[in-house]
Amino acid sequence: NCQLDRRTLSICISMIENGVNPEALATVVKELRKEAQEVELNIKAKETSQRRK
């Protein structure tokens, strides 16, 4: 399980079929997930901080 929804998986497959390096694409997907997780954590921390005020 690559943890991608159908639409995202379809886009990735299409990109690979059109010549994108699969390993590079996997690296980008992992990096985007990592950044999204960091953004979520920052948002939650900010919300928690604002509630305490």
N, CA, C and O atoms as a Tinker XYZ file with bonds, in Angstrom:
   212  protein
     1  N      0.846000   -1.176000    0.000000    73     2
     2  CA     0.000000    0.000000    0.000000    64     1     3
     3  C      0.894000    1.242000    0.000000    63     2     4     5
     4  O      1.720000    1.423000    0.894000    81     3
     5  N      0.719000    2.082000   -1.000000    73     3     6
     6  CA     1.553000    3.286000   -1.129000    64     5     7
     7  C      0.915000    4.497000   -0.466000    63     6     8     9
     8  O      1.479000    5.591000   -0.497000    81     7
     9  N     -0.249000    4.311000    0.129000    73     7    10
    10  CA    -0.964000    5.372000    0.847000    64     9    11
    11  C     -1.295000    6.566000   -0.042000    63    10    12    13
    12  O     -1.296000    7.707000    0.418000    81    11
    13  N     -1.577000    6.300000   -1.319000    73    11    14
    14  CA    -2.030000    7.336000   -2.243000    64    13    15
    15  C     -3.470000    7.044000   -2.627000    63    14    16    17
    16  O     -3.848000    5.886000   -2.804000    81    15
    17  N     -4.277000    8.097000   -2.757000    73    15    18
    18  CA    -5.641000    7.868000   -3.224000    64    17    19
    19  C     -5.603000    7.538000   -4.724000    63    18    20    21
    20  O     -4.574000    7.710000   -5.377000    81    19
    21  N     -6.714000    7.071000   -5.250000    73    19    22
    22  CA    -6.762000    6.626000   -6.649000    64    21    23
    23  C     -6.329000    7.713000   -7.624000    63    22    24    25
    24  O     -5.575000    7.452000   -8.562000    81    23
    25  N     -6.804000    8.913000   -7.401000    73    23    26
    26  CA    -6.495000   10.020000   -8.317000    64    25    27
    27  C     -4.998000   10.325000   -8.315000    63    26    28    29
    28  O     -4.387000   10.484000   -9.371000    81    27
    29  N     -4.423000   10.403000   -7.130000    73    27    30
    30  CA    -2.997000   10.705000   -7.017000    64    29    31
    31  C     -2.162000    9.589000   -7.622000    63    30    32    33
    32  O     -1.187000    9.848000   -8.327000    81    31
    33  N     -2.543000    8.354000   -7.348000    73    31    34
    34  CA    -1.832000    7.212000   -7.914000    64    33    35
    35  C     -1.903000    7.237000   -9.435000    63    34    36    37
    36  O     -0.909000    6.978000  -10.114000    81    35
    37  N     -3.073000    7.547000   -9.961000    73    35    38
    38  CA    -3.253000    7.634000  -11.409000    64    37    39
    39  C     -2.344000    8.706000  -12.012000    63    38    40    41
    40  O     -1.734000    8.498000  -13.061000    81    39
    41  N     -2.261000    9.846000  -11.341000    73    39    42
    42  CA    -1.391000   10.928000  -11.815000    64    41    43
    43  C      0.069000   10.479000  -11.795000    63    42    44    45
    44  O      0.809000   10.730000  -12.747000    81    43
    45  N      0.478000    9.829000  -10.735000    73    43    46
    46  CA     1.860000    9.355000  -10.630000    64    45    47
    47  C      2.185000    8.341000  -11.725000    63    46    48    49
    48  O      3.248000    8.407000  -12.341000    81    47
    49  N      1.276000    7.414000  -11.963000    73    47    50
    50  CA     1.484000    6.417000  -13.015000    64    49    51
    51  C      1.602000    7.098000  -14.368000    63    50    52    53
    52  O      2.470000    6.753000  -15.170000    81    51
    53  N      0.734000    8.060000  -14.619000    73    51    54
    54  CA     0.779000    8.806000  -15.875000    64    53    55
    55  C      2.114000    9.534000  -16.027000    63    54    56    57
    56  O      2.699000    9.550000  -17.111000    81    55
    57  N      2.584000   10.124000  -14.956000    73    55    58
    58  CA     3.869000   10.830000  -15.009000    64    57    59
    59  C      5.005000    9.867000  -15.340000    63    58    60    61
    60  O      5.879000   10.188000  -16.145000    81    59
    61  N      4.991000    8.695000  -14.723000    73    59    62
    62  CA     6.024000    7.690000  -14.987000    64    61    63
    63  C      5.948000    7.216000  -16.435000    63    62    64    65
    64  O      6.973000    7.060000  -17.099000    81    63
    65  N      4.727000    6.988000  -16.918000    73    63    66
    66  CA     4.551000    6.570000  -18.312000    64    65    67
    67  C      5.045000    7.635000  -19.287000    63    66    68    69
    68  O      5.410000    7.321000  -20.420000    81    67
    69  N      5.056000    8.893000  -18.847000    73    67    70
    70  CA     5.512000    9.993000  -19.693000    64    69    71
    71  C      6.978000   10.353000  -19.462000    63    70    72    73
    72  O      7.445000   11.397000  -19.918000    81    71
    73  N      7.691000    9.496000  -18.763000    73    71    74
    74  CA     9.134000    9.651000  -18.668000    64    73    75
    75  C      9.710000   10.150000  -17.363000    63    74    76    77
    76  O     10.927000   10.289000  -17.241000    81    75
    77  N      8.860000   10.426000  -16.379000    73    75    78
    78  CA     9.385000   10.877000  -15.084000    64    77    79
    79  C     10.088000    9.704000  -14.403000    63    78    80    81
    80  O      9.593000    8.577000  -14.416000    81    79
    81  N     11.227000    9.980000  -13.819000    73    79    82
    82  CA    11.982000    8.955000  -13.113000    64    81    83
    83  C     11.190000    8.526000  -11.874000    63    82    84    85
    84  O     10.883000    9.360000  -11.023000    81    83
    85  N     10.854000    7.225000  -11.762000    73    83    86
    86  CA    10.041000    6.749000  -10.627000    64    85    87
    87  C     10.688000    7.005000   -9.265000    63    86    88    89
    88  O     10.002000    7.333000   -8.298000    81    87
    89  N     12.001000    6.853000   -9.197000    73    87    90
    90  CA    12.685000    7.071000   -7.922000    64    89    91
    91  C     12.642000    8.545000   -7.525000    63    90    92    93
    92  O     12.463000    8.876000   -6.353000    81    91
    93  N     12.806000    9.420000   -8.506000    73    91    94
    94  CA    12.731000   10.859000   -8.228000    64    93    95
    95  C     11.318000   11.231000   -7.789000    63    94    96    97
    96  O     11.140000   12.024000   -6.865000    81    95
    97  N     10.321000   10.662000   -8.449000    73    95    98
    98  CA     8.928000   10.935000   -8.090000    64    97    99
    99  C      8.642000   10.459000   -6.664000    63    98   100   101
   100  O      7.990000   11.158000   -5.889000    81    99
   101  N      9.132000    9.275000   -6.329000    73    99   102
   102  CA     8.935000    8.748000   -4.973000    64   101   103
   103  C      9.578000    9.670000   -3.936000    63   102   104   105
   104  O      9.011000    9.902000   -2.868000    81   103
   105  N     10.748000   10.188000   -4.252000    73   103   106
   106  CA    11.435000   11.113000   -3.349000    64   105   107
   107  C     10.616000   12.379000   -3.144000    63   106   108   109
   108  O     10.485000   12.866000   -2.021000    81   107
   109  N     10.066000   12.910000   -4.230000    73   107   110
   110  CA     9.250000   14.123000   -4.145000    64   109   111
   111  C      7.996000   13.869000   -3.313000    63   110   112   113
   112  O      7.630000   14.691000   -2.473000    81   111
   113  N      7.341000   12.737000   -3.541000    73   111   114
   114  CA     6.127000   12.405000   -2.788000    64   113   115
   115  C      6.449000   12.310000   -1.294000    63   114   116   117
   116  O      5.710000   12.835000   -0.462000    81   115
   117  N      7.540000   11.646000   -0.961000    73   115   118
   118  CA     7.937000   11.524000    0.450000    64   117   119
   119  C      8.223000   12.892000    1.064000    63   118   120   121
   120  O      7.829000   13.164000    2.198000    81   119
   121  N      8.911000   13.748000    0.311000    73   119   122
   122  CA     9.243000   15.078000    0.824000    64   121   123
   123  C      7.982000   15.921000    1.022000    63   122   124   125
   124  O      7.861000   16.639000    2.015000    81   123
   125  N      7.052000   15.833000    0.082000    73   123   126
   126  CA     5.793000   16.576000    0.215000    64   125   127
   127  C      4.996000   16.097000    1.420000    63   126   128   129
   128  O      4.399000   16.904000    2.133000    81   127
   129  N      4.983000   14.792000    1.650000    73   127   130
   130  CA     4.292000   14.257000    2.832000    64   129   131
   131  C      4.920000   14.792000    4.108000    63   130   132   133
   132  O      4.223000   15.196000    5.040000    81   131
   133  N      6.251000   14.789000    4.135000    73   131   134
   134  CA     6.970000   15.267000    5.314000    64   133   135
   135  C      6.644000   16.738000    5.574000    63   134   136   137
   136  O      6.362000   17.123000    6.708000    81   135
   137  N      6.681000   17.553000    4.524000    73   135   138
   138  CA     6.382000   18.975000    4.677000    64   137   139
   139  C      4.935000   19.201000    5.099000    63   138   140   141
   140  O      4.660000   20.069000    5.927000    81   139
   141  N      4.014000   18.433000    4.540000    73   139   142
   142  CA     2.600000   18.568000    4.908000    64   141   143
   143  C      2.404000   18.223000    6.380000    63   142   144   145
   144  O      1.631000   18.876000    7.080000    81   143
   145  N      3.097000   17.209000    6.837000    73   143   146
   146  CA     3.001000   16.808000    8.244000    64   145   147
   147  C      3.538000   17.919000    9.154000    63   146   148   149
   148  O      2.965000   18.199000   10.207000    81   147
   149  N      4.640000   18.545000    8.738000    73   147   150
   150  CA     5.208000   19.638000    9.525000    64   149   151
   151  C      4.254000   20.828000    9.579000    63   150   152   153
   152  O      4.105000   21.459000   10.625000    81   151
   153  N      3.613000   21.132000    8.464000    73   151   154
   154  CA     2.646000   22.231000    8.424000    64   153   155
   155  C      1.486000   21.936000    9.366000    63   154   156   157
   156  O      1.055000   22.809000   10.119000    81   155
   157  N      0.982000   20.706000    9.323000    73   155   158
   158  CA    -0.120000   20.319000   10.214000    64   157   159
   159  C      0.275000   20.487000   11.673000    63   158   160   161
   160  O     -0.496000   21.014000   12.475000    81   159
   161  N      1.470000   20.039000   12.013000    73   159   162
   162  CA     1.936000   20.162000   13.397000    64   161   163
   163  C      2.057000   21.624000   13.806000    63   162   164   165
   164  O      1.710000   21.986000   14.931000    81   163
   165  N      2.548000   22.466000   12.900000    73   163   166
   166  CA     2.661000   23.897000   13.200000    64   165   167
   167  C      1.295000   24.532000   13.407000    63   166   168   169
   168  O      1.122000   25.359000   14.303000    81   167
   169  N      0.334000   24.153000   12.592000    73   167   170
   170  CA    -1.026000   24.685000   12.729000    64   169   171
   171  C     -1.618000   24.267000   14.069000    63   170   172   173
   172  O     -2.203000   25.088000   14.776000    81   171
   173  N     -1.467000   22.993000   14.419000    73   171   174
   174  CA    -2.003000   22.506000   15.692000    64   173   175
   175  C     -1.334000   23.194000   16.872000    63   174   176   177
   176  O     -1.991000   23.538000   17.855000    81   175
   177  N     -0.029000   23.393000   16.772000    73   175   178
   178  CA     0.692000   24.062000   17.854000    64   177   179
   179  C      0.218000   25.501000   18.000000    63   178   180   181
   180  O      0.057000   25.997000   19.115000    81   179
   181  N     -0.004000   26.165000   16.882000    73   179   182
   182  CA    -0.477000   27.549000   16.907000    64   181   183
   183  C     -1.874000   27.622000   17.516000    63   182   184   185
   184  O     -2.160000   28.516000   18.313000    81   183
   185  N     -2.745000   26.684000   17.142000    73   183   186
   186  CA    -4.106000   26.658000   17.683000    64   185   187
   187  C     -4.076000   26.427000   19.187000    63   186   188   189
   188  O     -4.810000   27.073000   19.935000    81   187
   189  N     -3.238000   25.515000   19.624000    73   187   190
   190  CA    -3.117000   25.222000   21.051000    64   189   191
   191  C     -2.598000   26.442000   21.799000    63   190   192   193
   192  O     -3.076000   26.765000   22.886000    81   191
   193  N     -1.626000   27.109000   21.213000    73   191   194
   194  CA    -1.052000   28.307000   21.823000    64   193   195
   195  C     -2.088000   29.419000   21.946000    63   194   196   197
   196  O     -2.128000   30.117000   22.959000    81   195
   197  N     -2.915000   29.590000   20.937000    73   195   198
   198  CA    -3.931000   30.641000   20.951000    64   197   199
   199  C     -5.030000   30.347000   21.961000    63   198   200   201
   200  O     -5.588000   31.271000   22.552000    81   199
   201  N     -5.346000   29.085000   22.164000    73   199   202
   202  CA    -6.383000   28.721000   23.142000    64   201   203
   203  C     -5.945000   29.051000   24.563000    63   202   204   205
   204  O     -6.772000   29.366000   25.418000    81   203
   205  N     -4.651000   28.978000   24.808000    73   203   206
   206  CA    -4.127000   29.209000   26.156000    64   205   207
   207  C     -4.111000   30.682000   26.522000    63   206   208   209
   208  O     -3.986000   31.026000   27.697000    81   207
   209  N     -4.236000   31.551000   25.537000    73   207   210
   210  CA    -4.184000   32.997000   25.798000    64   209   211
   211  C     -5.482000   33.511000   26.339000    63   210   212
   212  O     -5.607000   34.705000   26.612000    81   211
